[in-house]
Amino acid sequence: MKGEIGHYQELVDYFLDSCSFRKKLKIGAEFENLAVFAHSGKAIPYRNERGVTAILSGLSQKFGWEPLKEKDELIALSRESSWVTLEPGGQIELSTSVHNDIHQVKSEWEKFIEEIKSIVEPFGIRWLGLGIQPVSLLEDIEWVPKQRYKIMVPYMAEHGRMSQYMMKKTASIQVSMDYLSEDDFVRKMRTALFLAPMITAIFANSPISEGKINGFLSERAYIWNHTDVARCGLIEEKFLFNPQFSTYVNYALQVPMFFIIRENRWIEVKNMTFSAYLKNGYQGYKATWDDWELHLSTIFTEVRAKKYIELRCADLQKRQFAPAVAALWKGILYNEKTLRTVWSMMKSLSWKELCSLYLTVPREGLKVRLKGVRLLDIAKEILKMSYSGLKEQRQFNQDGEDESIYLEPIMELIIEDEMCPAEIIIKNWNSSWHKSINKLIEYSSY
């Protein structure tokens, strides 16, 4: 998309024009991966012969990924329509291609795991399915030298006391899904926002950091709760109960800007919302569509909108649970009957109750009570409905299995054992592991 933005209605039309008119809805995922040294559990550096750059170089040389540099620094890879990018603390993120089903998403992710394992294992590095770095202190994790982070870091340090912890230490799984119309956008965004705290609780997987139990089931979620409130969290009440394209545009226009790009230069934009920038420009620059899309990418709410809906609520998972994140969302949001049923279950929540739930689940997880009912019991019902929703979608792999197979491991854990992934870790940590980081690494490694 090129050129300057003319007026407000064009921003609303941006989302309208993004509606998918495909016969088949698509799905994609992003996996933010943590790499540590196997002997110590500490985060690997960006540089040196066993660092992030060495891994990216190895992937490029061995598996045909195209390198992308910024001022001679290797900061990303691409292959066909997939990307490998870097989060601020050296987390290596795979953004999959857009696929027809979860079978294809899982296949691409599994292929990437095998590729990267072949690169890192000779280095004594392990790839962990955890939502937070388990050992390293904030100050011991090296910043990735991307131009955008040089602007973001000082800003984020002043906006949310845990902002830099979020940038350096956390990892999640994010799922991207289509919307067909404004009405479809409304129903999916609204339902997803009400479900966000529950998804966090189901997939809580960050109970150990700095080498010890940290008091949380999802410390990643707690950290996000104390990050820049202007662009994180549950958006805002007026959007939640009226999630139209125009309401989201109005919200995004009021989010402070970080930067724009001109001629490959990242230009910091200080003390200005996108609304003010659209009206007045900045240092002679006028708002363009590239600026708008860049700005949308700096909104970090639990559910956010671009040309698709992005769901950002789950900790990174170990290998057997990871596909369940996309599966749970797909079973609900891509099945009309399930979508309506889930919304009917959640819609009675008030804004106050939803916010309370959002702030409580990082510590208490599924033990939280909602209107007198255990969140665990509601989660069980949600999982069963998603499972049925996937069954009804009838998308099969080569072995004749539908996508419900990806929900089965997390369903067994939640429904049968009544535990989330973090609680399994805590149980083992305090018993058979004898508080051993090496045991945690062994358990969580891909």
Secondary structure, 3 states (H helix, E strand, C coil): CCCECCCHHHHHHHHHHCCCCCCCCCEEEEEEEEEEECCCCCECCCCCCCCHHHHHHHHHHHHCCEEEEECCEEEEEEECCEEEEECCCCCEEEECCCECCHHHHHHHHHHHHHHHHHHHHHHCEEEECCCECCCCCHHHCCCCCCHHHHHHHHHHHCCCCCHHHHHHHECEEEEEECCCCHHHHHHHHHHHHHHHHHHHHHCCCECEECCEECCCCEHHHHHHHCCCCCCEECCCHHHHCCCCHHHHHHHHHCCECCEEEECCEEEECCCCEHHHHHHHCECCECCEHHHHHHHHCCCEECEEECCCEEEEEEECCCCCCHHHHHHHHHHHHCCHHHHHHHHHHHCCCCHHHHHHHHHHHHHHHHHCEECCEEHHHHHHHHHHHHHHHHHHHCCECCCCCEHHHHCHHHHHHHHHCCCCHHHHHHHHHCCCCCCCHHHHHHHHEC
